[in-house]
Amino acid sequence: MDKILCRLHNLTKTYGSVAAVVGVSLELQYGELISIVGPSGAGKTTLLRLLAELDTAESGEIYFQEPPTREHPVVLVFQDFMLFPTMTVAANVAFGLRARKLPRREIQERVQRLLDAFGIADKAHEYPGQLSAGQQQRVALARALAIRPRILLLDEPFAHLDKTLKMDTALFLRRMLHEFGITAVAVTHDLEEAFVMSDRVGIMIDGQLRQLGPVDEVYSRPASLDAARFLGPVSSFPADALNAMETSPAVEALRQQPNSKLSLPNTLLYCRAESLAIVPDAAGNAVIEEVRFVGVLVLYLVRLQFRERETPLHVFSLENGLEPGARVRVRVSQVCIEEEQV
Ligand code: ADP
């Protein structure tokens, strides 16, 4: 059987003069979880609504290898759970199965299996109002999985959970989807959540799917500067700024290639904050401008002086003793080329 469950081809959806989704194509494989990340207003929710058939695209098509049916529909889970407050946890999870008139015995078995798997069996006879946010989220997910949806769509699924619970729930969801063999698409603006739970991540900006790939690939080989910027601090600089930095063998090898774009002074390069390092040096050609603590790491904003120019750089470092005004040298271990700007 084809491994592709669903294929979106060149989908476009506009609202009046707003192009919400522009020429989006993607293939969804059986059993995978894709997270679509992007800034607010990028078109993520619209894309989910098109998949759920709550909206229709002006152009393009959605092809299903196995179309959704009443028994196995596309299910959209919203951020605010939407549990039935007057039904117990068990009745909430059983709701879709009862509506589909499954045999009583099968309903009981499926509900019990889900309650066990989701760690909420002891809450079966309680009401949603008696549960914590994390437990309510589990009930909402268990209810959605109960009917074995053709595709599970999640819109900012963990928006109401605190940071630790978010990570735990994201990892848990990933395990559950694999265990129950469910294919899912989630939209989120929370990168950590997307990274821990997804098989592939798509970056949506201005209605376009700018990049889609495995998490590590999207992170380490960004398709463009604006896609890279969305996933963390990035520095951009002209290629001749490399002359003012220490370069790794990898960057040197790129520079030495025949017709290397890195030797054209105006080629725009960019790199992640962890691809740069700073070394304290009173005679260094860069000055620390700002120091920000971001958890384990320190993010330094550094000004590199070269020729008559100054270039701001973002550098992640474990070193936290450096003050604004201190002089440093900069090392670069990896760079990307911004093709459009060359
Ligand atoms: P995201 O989920 O990435 O925040 P949305 O898909 O909600 O983005 O919105 C994409 C764009 O489409 C935004 O500019 C938004 O204002 C617009 N939009 C979304 N839904 C509607 C609607 N029903 N009517 C008019 N404009 C809409």
Boltz pocket constraint, residues with backbone or C-beta under 6 A from the ligand:
constraints:
  - pocket:
      binder: B
      contacts: [[A, 15], [A, 18], [A, 19], [A, 20], [A, 38], [A, 39], [A, 40], [A, 41], [A, 42], [A, 43], [A, 44], [A, 45], [A, 46], [A, 47]]
      max_distance: 6.0
